[in-house]
Amino acid sequence: MKTLGLFLLGIVAGLAFVLNVGPIIALAITGAIALVSYHYWRKSQSMFAKVFWMSILIISVIGSISNIGAFIGIIALIGVYYVYRKWKDRKANPNVLSNDPFTNFERQWNEMTK
């Protein structure tokens, strides 16, 4: 049942990420514009240049904040990564204890003698 839950969570998170790739790209572009305009605002000498770069900065920050779909897509990407790690850990280390006492003893003995 846990495998089914992981599978469904992976499908939903993957679809949410794929549907929000466009807003994530738009967020990256507006974020880059905001960083560049902040850099040039700090370096500018004249008042006109400072006003120009600050207005570009404000517009790009508002554009970045209004991109709520990108934030949902980033959370979905984190969910996909979580499912991938859990699925990989489940395959590599199945924590299934058998009823045979010798199997558990041998595993514990190997852990102690490392």
FENHUGI-V941106 format. One line per field, one symbol per residue. phi: phi as a letter, one per 20 degrees, with the letter a starting at -180 (. if undefined). psi: psi as a letter, one per 40 degrees, with the letter a starting at -180 (. if undefined). burial: b if it has 16 or more other C-alpha atoms within 10 Angstrom, else e. A space follows every 10 residues. Layout:
# FENHUGI-V941106
phi: ???
psi: ???
burial: ???
This chain:
# FENHUGI-V941106
phi: .fffffffff fffffffffd fgffffffff ffffffffff ffefdeffff ffffffffff ffffffefff ffffffffff ffffffffff ffcfedeeef ffffffffff ffef
psi: dddddddddd ddddddddef dddddddddd dddddddddd ddeididddd dddddddddd dddddegddd dddddddddd dddddddddd ddghfhhieh dddddddddd dde.
burial: eeeeebeebb eebbebbeeb eebbeebeeb bebbeebbeb beeeeeeeeb eebbebbeeb bebbeebebb bbbbebbebb ebbeeeeeee eeeeeeeeee eeeeeeeeee eeee
